[in-house]
Each structure stands twice: as structure tokens, then as C-alpha cells.
Amino acid sequence: MNHAQLNDLTFDEQGLIPAIIQDFETGDVLTLAYMNRASLNKTIETGETWFFSRKRQQLWHKGETSGNRQLVKDIRCDCDTDSLLIRVEPLGPACHTGTRSCFNQTLQDRDADEQMTLQELAALIQQRRNEAQEGSYTTYLFNEGIDKILKKIGEETSEVIIGAKNNAHDEMVWEIADLTYHTLVLMTLMGVSIADIKQELTKRHTAKGRVDAD
């Protein structure tokens, strides 16, 4: 990855640069804000997002009053060096309305079928652990504990192997989905996140020049 310097950035005539704030783990866009050199420097120094309010004409620290701070993971600029992408770990909603993202209104949706990402599934599983729901299979697994979860992972792994041996595509899709779900339940129980797995794969790729399992 190419590296840019602060002096390489292009600020507009008001001395501002737009900053897209993105959830480091899920990839969701949380908000669009503006920075000047001072707020960008504060962001770099503190490891938390600081912006410039065009309305109040002053710096503001995200989460200073609400507690919904954003811990900076990395800062990138686009090819023209006139906009920023800041990936963060959000410690609460990004929007002043209390929603997770400011981009929560659909203007146009060409895909009527909603698709759940792994991150969204993991978040739902975490919610079921935090807030037990009667009749929920996920809640049932957490109540039963690690032995039950491991037993299910063993069963689903066997089903994946059988599906592969039978060269049955649809069966494989079904069983791999089951295995993925139960693995995410185990990860939640053990405090392992999808970001942890990504980080480990990245370390292997960096060290060996390719993704390689031991």
C-alpha cells in the first residue's frame, strides 16, 4: 500500500477535507464529516476522531458529551488526496439521532432481497447472548454452554464432509451455512471476533506472501 504524508493532502478553499468514517470490523459507512488540519492532527495525536463543525466554526471531539467515541484504526486518503477514509471502532451510535449510522434512509434500492453479512449475523448472535430471547435457538445454545456448541460444530463438520464426498452442491451450501453459524456462536462465546480472524489471516499473508493455513 502506498503511503501519503499530511502535506500531500488537498484541502478546499475553506481549509477543509471530507472524511468518510467507516466501521473497521463491518465495513459499514457510519458518517461523513469534515476536518481541517487542526482536527486531523488531533485525530492522529489522540487516536480518536475530531472534526470541524462548519456550522459552529470550531473543532469537536466525537463522543465528548455522548460517550459515543470512535477509536481510530487507520486513516487513508483517495487517489486525488482530497478526501479521507477513516476506519474506526465505534463505541456507540455514530448519528446524533441515536442510530448506528447516519446513512439509514434508502433513496433507491435495486436489490429487493435483503442479504445478511457475516458481521450482521455475528452482531445478532452477540445480541442474543446479551439479551436472552425465549424460543431463540441461539439463546438455547448459550444456555447449554460450550459442550453443546462444540458437539454441534462436530456434527456440522461431519455433514460438510459427507456433502463434499457426495459432490452435492446444495447440500454443501446448507451444511457450510450451518457450520459457519455454529462457529460464530462459539467465537462469540470465546470472545473471538471476525476482525481477529481477519487480522490473523493478514499477518500470515504479510509474513508468507500468501494466505496459508498451518
N, C-alpha and C positions, 0 to 999 in steps of 0.2 A: 504494500500500500504506500502511495506517495504521501509525503509529509509536507504540510504548509506551515508557514510562520504567521504570527499575528500581523506582521507588517504586510503580508501578502493579501490580506482581506480588503475587499472593496466596500466601503460604507457609502450610503447615499448622501445627498446634499444636506440632510439633517444630521448626518453623523451616525446613522442607524443601519443595522443589518438585521434581516428577518431570521428568526431561529425556530426551526421545527423541533418540537420536543416529542421524543418517541420513547415508549416503554422498552427498556433494554431486553427484557425477557420475552414479551409477547409480540413486539414489533408494532403495536398499536400506536397510532399518532394521537398524542394527548392534547396538544395545543400548538398554536402559532403565536409567538411573541416577538418583541423587538429588543435588541441590545445595542448599546453604544460601547465604546472602548472601555469605559469605566465598569460597566456592568459585566462585560465579558471578562475583564481582569478579575473582578470579584468572584465570578463563577469559577474561574481557573484556580484562584487562591483558596477558596473555601470548599470547593468540591460540591457545591450546591448551586442551583440556578438563581441568578439575579437578572432582572430585566430593567428596561427603561420604559416608564409609563409615558406615552405620548400625550395622554390627557392631563396628567398631573405634572409632567415635565420633571420627573425625579426617578431615582433608582428605587426598585422594590425587590425585596427578597421573597421568593415564592415560599409560602408556608409560615412566614414570620408571625402572623396572627392566627392563622387557622391550624397550624401544625402540619399541613399537607406539603411537607418539603419534598424536594426532588434531589436525590443523590446522583451526581454525575458519574457516568461510566466512561464515556468518551465524547469527544467533540470532533465533528467533521465539517468540511466545507465542500460546496459543489465545485464543478469544473471551472466556473467563472469567478469563483471566490467571492460571490456576492450574496450568499445565503449559507446558513449553518444548519446542521443536523446534530442535535444533542440527545444522546441516548442516556436515559436515567432509570433509576429505581425509584418509582413514586411511593411516597409514604402516605398516600391518601388521594382523594379525587383531585384532578387537575383543574376542573372547571369551577368557577365561583358559584355555579348553581348547585354544586354538590355531586355532579355526575363525574364519572371516571375520566371521560374525555370531553373536550369542548366540541368535538365533531360527532354529535349524536343525533343529528337531524338529516334524514335522507332526502336529497333533492331528486335523484333518479337512481333506480335500481334495475339493472338489466337482468340480474340473476334472481329469479323469484325463489329459488331453492336456497334456504339458509344452510351454510356449511359450518360445522363446528371445527375449530382448530384444536390441536393438542393442548395449547396453552389455555384455551377456554374450558376444555374438558378437565384439565388439571385444576383450574380455578374452581370449577363446580365441585370436584371431589374434595378440595380443601374446605369449601363451604359446608359440605355435608359432614365433614369431620368437626368443624367448629360449631355447627348448628344442626344437631341431630334431627332428622325428619322421619316421622313414623311412616313405615311402609317402604322406606328407601332401601334398596339393596346395598348401596354404598354405606349407609349408616349401619346396616346389619353387619357388613364385613368389618368395619372398625370396632363394633361392639364385640365381635367374636375374637378379634385380635390377630396377631401375626401368624399363628399356626394355621388358621383358616385361610388367610390370604396366601400364604406360601403353598398350601395344598391346592388352591385354585390355580395358581401360576403353574404348578407342576402339571395339573390336568390339562390346562390350555396349551402348554408347550407340547405335550404328547399329541394333542389334537392337531396342532400345526404340522408336526412331523408326519402324522397319518395323512393329512390333506396333501402334503407335498409328495409323499410316496404314491398317492393315488392320482397325482397330476390333476387335481380338481381345483380349478381356479376360484370358483365361487366359494367353495368350502374353505380354501386358503384365506380369502378375504375375510370371511366371517370369523375364522379362528384367530387370525392375526389381530383383528379388531378386539376380540375377547382378551387375548394375551396382552395387548397394549393397554387396555383399560385396567386390568388387574395389576399390571406393572406400575401404572400411575398411582393406583391405590397404595401399593407397597412403598413407592417413592414418597408419597405424602406422609405415610406413617413414619418413615425413617428420616424425614426432613431433607430429602434429596429433590432438587428442583430440575426442571428441564434445562435451565441455564447452567446448572452444574454439569450436566451431561454434555451440553454444547461446548463448555469450557474445556472439559477433558478431551473431547474429540479435536478441538482446535489445538490443544497442547500436543497431541500426538501428531497431528498434521504438520505443525510447525517443527517438531523435533525430527520427524522422519520424512517430511516432504510429501506425505500421503496419509490418509486415514487408514489405520492398521490396527486391528484388534490383536491382543496378545493370545 
